[in-house]
Amino acid sequence: MSEMPEPNDTLVTEMQKWVRNPKLTKAWNIARIAWFLICVIVGTTSGAYTGYIAYGWFGAVGAGLLGLIIGSIFGAGPELLLMLMSTS
């Protein structure tokens, strides 16, 4: 059986420095916030529009709230949405 090679310590520390770069962390946080906001806005808007077309104002409020909840779930965990898209 072949042994696993030892990781290069300098490469590991360089990768850790790169990943913990404050600019990269800030960009990642901005991307996550933007993703969350887009999911919530799209979910709420589509739910309210569909509810209004089908049931009027009360339907718009109810379906908009449902869209807000579903958009929040998908916004908090993007891998869930990607998993659902990949299985269909």
Phi, psi and omega in degrees: 000135180276144180277150175287135179291148178288139178291147178285118185298322180292323178294319179297315181292325177294320178294321179296321177295319182293317182291326181271013178298128183300327179293319179292320178297319179294317179296320179295318179295320178295319178296319178295319179294317179298317178299315181298313181296320178297316180297317181293316181294315180294317179297315181293316182294314180293323177295316180294319180295313180296318178295322179292317180296319186276321191230359181090202186295319180293323175294325178295319179293313182295311181290329176295321177295319177296318176297324176297317181293313181293320177297324178293321179295312180292328179289326181285329181230084183298335180293334177294315179295318179295324178294317179294324180289327184282338182275344182267000000 
